[in-house]
Amino acid sequence: MTIIAGKTILLTGASRGIGRFIAHELAQKQATVICISRSQEGLDRICSSINALGGKGMGIPFDISNVEQLPILVEKIENIGSVDILINNAGIEIYKVFQDYSIKDIQSVLSINLLAAMELTRLLLPNMLNQGSGHIVNIASLAAKKGHPYDSIYSASKAGLLMWSNAVRQELASTGVHISTVCPGYISNYGMLADTGVPAPKLAGISQAEDVAKAVIRAMELNQAEIIVNGNIMMQTLTRLLLATEQFFPRLGDAVNRWLGVTRLNQMRIKSCNQRE
């Protein structure tokens, strides 16, 4: 069991979306939260709310898509203190037909969703191992379990995050350092789905940002390897059964995505994004 009170936690994507709710949950556990985001204004707001809730918030403006510059970020962080827990939350989605993606699109999604998480972990892990304790939480997605059409690069990035976490977790057995992966489904009120203005298909399961934040806390406190967040307990159980079945029958999963409205949803997302541009 990981005790959160008094720990120093590095949280990426802290100033908006799900990150804000994770920060609030950590604050209520009396943690010190080092918040990473591109927006100084957003960092000021989230750190103020962390302090008001009983934690200690510190913000460092940084664009983690600059993966090569992450050692500079870690050097700044270590001047503040050693990191006990890393939460790789930052992520982006770009909705397109696959052949319409540019190499810049692909690099951007992979850098933020996957490579930055890997590099931050690589840089912070040695100190955790020296201390004999630590926890890494990676925010993946149900798209890591079953690819979503018209969102293929995001799906690939989150699948990579999930499998990488799975592999490293085995390497870290008996070291005192743990890795957990949280896989949310559709989040209705905040985050990337809400940003598109396109409602999620109800049959696919809909969660709140607060549910993901509480799952992050549960993953750390109970040292859970993987948590699926998708509506209520019954929906989560059905989701697990469906995902397991789709391993044997991949085309069944394709049909389920169409039936649930996932395919149509992402087509609508493309139109929504194009209209806003």
Secondary structure, DSSP 4 states (H G I P E B T S, - for coil): ----TT-EEEEES-SSTHHHHHHHHHHHTT-EEEEEES-HHHHHHHHHHHHHTTSEEEEEE--TT-GGGHHHHHHHHHHH---SEEEE---------GGG--HHHHHHHHIIIIIHHHHHHHHHHHHHHHHT-EEEEEE--GGGTSPPTT-HHHHHHHHHHHHHHHHHHHHTTTTTEEEEEEEE-EESSSSHHHHHT-PPPGGG-EE-HHHHHHHHHHHHHTT-SEEEE-SSHHHHHHHHHHHHHHHH-HHHHHHHHHHHTHHHHHHHHHHHHHHH-
